[in-house]
Amino acid sequence: MKFTLDTIMGFVFIGLAMTIFTSCNPDKTGCTDPIASNYDDNAEDDDGSCTYDVTVPMDYTFVDNNGFNTVSFSGQHQRLNMLSEMTTYMKTANGGAVVEGATLINMFGNDSYTWEDCDNLEMTGSSKQIRSKTVGGDPEIVAQFEGWMNELGSASTGDLEGAGVVTSNDGAKSYMQNAMGHEWTQFIEKGLMGACFYYNISQVYLGEGKMNVSNDDADPSAGDYYTTMEHHWDEAYGYFTSISECINNDRFWLKYATDINLNSQNSMEVIDLAFRTGRAAISSDMLPLRDTQIQVIREELELVCGAIAIHYINGAIENIGDDAIRNHELSEAKAFIMSLPYGENTMVSLADANSIQSTIGDNFYNVTTASLIDARAQLAGYLGISSADAESL
C-alpha cells in the first residue's frame, strides 16, 4: 500500500477521533458498595442499583444472638402518653370545663405534675418531658405553645374577649375557639406532633449527629443489648409508633399515616417497612441500605403531613357554612401546615408554609371556598400531589 500525505493524515484523524471517543466514554456504572450482594468491582460510579442480603422481620422486633430484646424507646413512649393526657385535658374545655393554663404548662415540661400514667411508665417525676424536645427547646417556639396554653386557660374561664365554645349546626359537636375561629387544642396537639415528634424523627434521630455514632458498642454482660446507633434508630421509630397498653386507638403519626394512600401505596406500610429495613441494615452493618431508608422515611412523613393538611382543607370546604366544623378543620389544617418545615430537607419550606397560610387567611370566619381551593392547589403542587388526588383526600 502506498502511503500518501492524505492517507497518513486520515489515519491521524481516525486515531484522534478514537482517542477523543474513548476519553469521553462515561465510567462504567453499577453497584459500588462492597457489602452489597450485587457489588461490581468494575463499576466506577454507583447507579443506585445495590441490593443487600438482610433479613427484615415482619414487625419491629429485634433480638441479639442470645435472644435478648435489643429495642428500647421508653422515653418516646412517655412523651406520646404525655401528649395524649394533655389533649384529653384540653378537650374538656369543649364541654365548658375550666382548663388551667399553668397546669398545661406543667404537663408540657413535666414539672410538678402527677400523671395518670395508664401504662405505668413512671412518668411522674421522670426526666422525660415534651418542652425540651420541642425543636430542641427553641425559646420562641416553646413560648408560642405556652402562649396558646395560657390563652386556652383564659378562654375556658370566660376571661378572653371573643372566645367561647362554638357548636356545630346540628348541635352534635362543640369546640372552644377564639374570635378568629382558632382552636387551641388542635394547634397544641397537632403542632407538637410536628415540632416535637416529626422534628425529632426527621432532623434529630435520623440526622448525622445521631447516625454517625458507634455501631459496635453493645455490652450484653453489662445489660446493654443494643448499640448506640441501634438505640437512636429505635428512638426515631418510637416517635412514629402509637404503642400503648391502655390506649386502644392508633394515635399521632401512625394513625394519620394509616389513612393516606397515594401512589398506589399506604404510607403507614411504607414508613413501617422502611423503619424495619433500616434497623435490620444497622444490625447487619449495612449503612448504605440504612441511608436509603432514612430518605424514604423523611419523604413519606412529609407527604403524610401535607396530605393530612389537604384532607382538613377539604373538610373545611365541605363544611364552609358551619362555623364550628369549618374552624375545627382549618385549625387542624393550619397546625399540620405549620409542621411541614420541621422535617429535614423538606419540599415545603417555612416561607412556603407561611404563603399557604396567607392564602387561607388568618380569620377563619372570612375564608372562602375559592381561597381554600387555591391553598389546596398550592400545597399539592409543592408535594407533587395531583389535583385529582388532592380533591379526594
C-alpha positions in Angstrom: 0.0 0.0 0.0 1.3 3.5 -0.9 1.1 5.9 2.0 0.4 9.4 0.8 0.2 12.5 3.0 -3.5 12.4 2.7 -3.6 8.8 3.8 -1.3 9.5 6.8 -3.4 12.5 7.8 -6.5 10.3 7.5 -5.1 7.8 10.0 -4.1 10.6 12.3 -7.6 11.9 12.2 -9.1 8.5 12.9 -6.7 7.9 15.7 -7.5 11.3 17.3 -11.2 10.6 16.9 -10.9 7.2 18.6 -8.9 8.8 21.4 -11.5 11.5 21.9 -14.3 9.0 21.8 -12.6 6.8 24.4 -11.9 9.6 26.7 -15.5 10.9 26.6 -16.9 7.4 27.2 -18.6 7.6 30.6 -17.2 5.5 33.5 -18.9 2.1 34.0 -21.8 2.3 36.4 -23.1 -0.3 38.8 -23.2 -1.1 42.5 -20.0 0.2 44.2 -20.8 -1.0 47.7 -18.6 -4.0 48.6 -21.1 -5.4 51.1 -23.9 -5.4 48.6 -25.0 -8.7 47.1 -24.6 -7.4 43.5 -21.3 -5.5 44.1 -19.5 -4.8 40.8 -15.7 -4.3 41.3 -15.5 -2.9 37.7 -18.0 -0.2 38.4 -16.6 3.3 39.0 -19.9 5.2 39.5 -22.7 4.0 41.7 -26.1 3.9 39.9 -28.2 3.1 43.0 -28.8 -0.5 42.0 -27.2 -2.1 45.1 -29.2 -4.9 46.8 -28.5 -6.4 50.2 -29.0 -9.7 51.8 -30.7 -8.7 55.0 -33.5 -10.3 56.9 -36.3 -7.9 57.7 -38.7 -9.0 60.4 -42.5 -8.8 59.9 -42.8 -6.5 62.9 -40.5 -4.2 64.8 -38.9 -7.0 66.9 -35.1 -7.3 67.1 -33.1 -9.7 69.3 -29.4 -10.5 69.7 -27.9 -13.9 69.1 -28.8 -14.9 72.7 -32.5 -13.9 72.3 -32.3 -10.7 74.3 -34.5 -7.8 73.1 -32.4 -5.0 71.6 -35.2 -2.4 71.1 -35.8 0.4 73.6 -37.7 3.7 73.2 -39.2 4.2 76.6 -38.7 8.0 76.6 -40.7 8.3 73.4 -43.4 6.1 74.8 -43.6 8.5 77.8 -43.9 11.6 75.6 -46.6 10.0 73.4 -48.6 9.4 76.6 -47.9 12.8 77.9 -49.4 14.5 74.8 -52.4 12.1 75.0 -53.1 13.2 78.5 -52.6 16.9 77.6 -55.0 16.5 74.7 -57.7 14.8 76.9 -57.4 17.6 79.4 -57.6 20.4 76.8 -60.7 18.9 75.2 -62.6 19.2 78.5 -62.9 22.9 77.6 -65.2 22.0 74.7 -67.8 20.9 77.3 -67.4 24.1 79.4 -64.8 22.9 81.9 -62.1 25.2 83.2 -58.7 24.3 81.9 -55.7 25.8 83.8 -53.0 27.2 81.5 -50.5 26.8 84.3 -51.4 23.1 84.6 -50.9 22.6 80.8 -47.5 24.3 81.0 -46.5 22.0 83.9 -47.6 19.0 81.8 -45.6 20.3 78.9 -42.4 20.5 81.0 -43.3 17.5 83.3 -42.9 19.9 86.2 -44.7 19.2 89.5 -47.5 17.3 87.7 -48.9 13.9 88.6 -49.8 11.9 85.6 -52.5 9.3 85.3 -49.8 7.1 83.7 -52.1 4.3 82.5 -49.2 2.4 81.0 -47.3 2.5 84.3 -44.2 4.2 82.8 -43.3 6.1 85.9 -43.9 9.4 84.2 -44.4 11.4 87.3 -41.1 13.0 88.3 -39.2 11.4 85.5 -36.6 13.4 83.4 -38.7 13.0 80.3 -40.7 16.0 79.0 -42.0 17.4 75.8 -40.9 21.0 76.2 -37.1 20.4 75.9 -37.7 18.2 72.8 -39.8 20.7 71.0 -37.5 21.9 68.2 -34.6 21.3 70.7 -36.3 23.6 73.3 -36.2 26.6 70.9 -37.3 29.5 73.1 -39.5 31.3 70.5 -41.4 28.1 69.6 -41.8 27.0 73.2 -43.2 30.4 74.0 -45.7 30.1 71.2 -47.0 26.8 72.6 -47.1 28.1 76.2 -48.9 31.2 74.9 -51.6 29.1 73.4 -51.9 27.1 76.6 -52.4 30.3 78.7 -55.0 31.6 76.1 -57.0 28.4 76.3 -57.0 28.7 80.1 -58.3 32.3 79.9 -60.9 31.4 77.3 -62.2 28.5 79.5 -62.9 30.9 82.4 -64.5 33.4 80.1 -61.7 36.0 80.5 -60.7 36.2 76.8 -62.8 38.5 74.7 -64.5 36.9 71.7 -63.5 33.4 72.7 -66.0 30.7 73.6 -67.5 27.3 72.8 -68.9 27.1 69.2 -71.4 24.4 68.4 -72.0 22.8 65.0 -75.2 23.4 63.1 -76.6 20.0 64.0 -75.7 20.5 67.7 -73.6 17.4 67.8 -70.1 18.9 68.2 -68.7 21.8 70.2 -65.2 23.3 70.3 -63.5 26.1 72.3 -62.3 28.6 69.8 -61.1 32.2 69.8 -62.6 35.2 68.0 -61.0 34.2 64.7 -62.1 30.6 64.9 -58.7 29.2 66.0 -58.9 26.1 68.2 -56.1 26.0 70.7 -56.4 22.2 71.3 -55.7 21.5 67.7 -52.8 24.0 67.5 -51.2 22.4 70.5 -51.8 18.7 69.9 -51.1 18.7 66.1 -48.5 21.4 66.5 -46.5 19.2 68.9 -46.8 16.2 66.7 -44.8 18.4 64.2 -42.5 20.4 66.4 -41.6 17.5 68.7 -42.3 14.1 67.2 -41.8 14.8 63.5 -38.8 17.1 64.1 -37.1 14.5 66.3 -37.7 11.7 63.8 -36.6 13.6 60.7 -34.0 16.0 61.8 -32.6 14.6 65.1 -32.6 10.9 65.4 -32.2 10.2 61.7 -29.7 13.0 61.3 -26.0 12.8 61.1 -25.5 13.7 64.7 -27.3 10.5 65.9 -26.5 8.2 63.0 -22.7 8.8 62.7 -22.1 7.0 66.0 -20.8 3.7 67.3 -22.4 0.6 66.0 -20.3 -1.9 67.9 -20.6 -0.9 71.5 -23.2 -3.3 72.7 -22.2 -4.9 76.0 -24.6 -7.7 77.0 -22.5 -8.5 80.1 -23.5 -5.1 81.4 -27.1 -5.4 80.3 -26.5 -3.2 77.2 -28.0 -5.3 74.4 -28.1 -2.6 71.7 -25.5 -0.4 70.0 -25.8 3.4 70.2 -26.8 3.6 66.6 -29.5 0.9 67.0 -30.9 2.8 70.0 -31.0 6.1 68.2 -32.9 4.4 65.3 -35.3 2.9 67.8 -36.0 6.3 69.3 -36.9 7.7 65.9 -39.3 4.8 65.5 -40.7 5.4 69.0 -42.0 8.8 67.9 -43.8 7.2 64.9 -45.5 4.3 66.6 -48.7 4.6 68.7 -47.6 2.0 71.3 -49.7 1.8 74.4 -51.2 -1.0 76.5 -54.1 1.2 77.7 -54.9 3.4 74.7 -56.7 1.2 72.2 -56.9 3.5 69.3 -54.0 4.4 67.0 -52.7 7.9 67.5 -50.5 10.6 66.2 -48.3 9.9 63.2 -49.1 6.2 62.8 -52.8 6.9 62.9 -52.6 9.5 60.1 -50.1 7.6 58.0 -52.6 4.7 58.0 -55.2 7.0 56.4 -53.0 8.1 53.5 -53.0 6.1 50.2 -51.2 7.8 47.4 -49.1 6.5 44.5 -50.8 3.1 44.9 -49.3 2.5 48.4 -50.2 3.0 52.0 -48.0 5.5 53.8 -48.0 3.6 57.1 -46.9 0.4 55.4 -44.1 2.3 53.5 -42.8 4.0 56.7 -43.1 0.9 58.8 -41.2 -1.2 56.3 -38.5 1.5 56.0 -38.1 1.6 59.8 -37.8 -2.2 60.0 -35.5 -2.4 57.0 -33.2 0.3 58.3 -33.0 -1.2 61.7 -32.1 -4.6 60.1 -29.5 -2.9 58.0 -27.9 -1.3 61.0 -27.8 -4.6 62.9 -26.1 -6.1 59.8 -23.8 -3.1 59.5 -25.1 -2.3 56.0 -25.2 1.5 56.3 -25.8 2.4 52.7 -29.1 0.5 52.9 -29.9 2.3 56.2 -29.3 5.6 54.4 -31.8 4.8 51.7 -34.4 4.0 54.3 -33.8 7.4 56.1 -34.7 9.1 52.8 -37.8 7.0 52.4 -39.0 7.8 56.0 -38.3 11.6 55.6 -40.1 11.9 52.3 -43.1 9.8 53.2 -43.6 11.5 56.6 -43.6 14.9 54.8 -46.1 13.6 52.4 -48.3 12.4 55.2 -48.1 15.7 57.0 -49.1 17.6 53.8 -51.7 15.2 52.7 -53.4 15.4 56.1 -53.4 19.2 55.9 -55.1 18.9 52.5 -57.6 16.4 53.9 -58.6 19.0 56.6 -58.8 21.8 54.0 -61.2 19.6 52.1 -63.2 19.2 55.3 -63.4 22.9 55.7 -64.6 23.3 52.0 -67.3 20.7 52.6 -68.5 22.5 55.8 -67.9 26.1 54.7 -71.3 27.2 56.1 -70.8 25.5 59.6 -68.6 27.8 61.7 -67.7 25.2 64.3 -66.8 22.4 61.9 -65.1 24.7 59.4 -63.0 26.3 62.0 -62.1 23.0 63.6 -61.0 21.5 60.3 -59.0 24.7 59.5 -57.3 24.6 62.9 -56.1 21.1 62.2 -55.0 22.0 58.7 -53.1 25.1 59.9 -51.3 23.0 62.6 -50.1 20.5 60.0 -49.1 23.2 57.5 -47.0 24.8 60.3 -45.4 21.4 61.0 -44.2 20.8 57.4 -40.9 22.7 57.7 -39.8 20.8 60.8 -38.6 17.9 58.7 -35.1 17.6 57.2 -34.6 19.0 53.6 -38.4 19.3 53.1 -40.2 20.2 49.8 -42.2 22.7 51.7 -40.1 25.5 53.3 -41.1 27.8 56.1 -41.7 30.5 53.5 -43.9 28.1 51.5 -45.9 27.2 54.7 -46.4 30.8 55.5 -47.6 31.5 52.0 -50.2 28.7 52.1 -51.5 30.1 55.5 -51.7 33.6 54.0 -53.8 32.2 51.1 -56.2 30.6 53.6 -56.3 33.8 55.7 -55.9 34.2 59.5 -59.6 34.8 60.3 -61.4 31.6 59.7 -64.7 33.4 59.6 -63.7 35.2 56.5 -62.4 32.3 54.4 -63.9 31.5 51.1 -64.2 28.3 49.1 -62.1 29.8 46.4 -59.3 30.7 48.8 -59.3 27.2 50.3 -59.2 25.6 46.8 -56.2 27.9 46.0 -54.4 26.9 49.2 -55.1 23.2 48.5 -53.6 23.5 45.0 -50.6 25.4 46.3 -49.8 22.7 48.9 -50.5 19.9 46.5 -48.1 21.5 44.0 -45.3 21.7 46.5 -45.7 18.0 47.3 -46.3 16.7 43.8 -49.8 15.5 44.6 -52.1 15.5 41.6 -55.3 17.7 41.6 -57.5 14.6 41.5 -55.7 13.0 44.4 -55.8 16.3 46.4 -59.6 16.6 45.9 -60.1 13.0 47.1 -58.0 13.2 50.3 
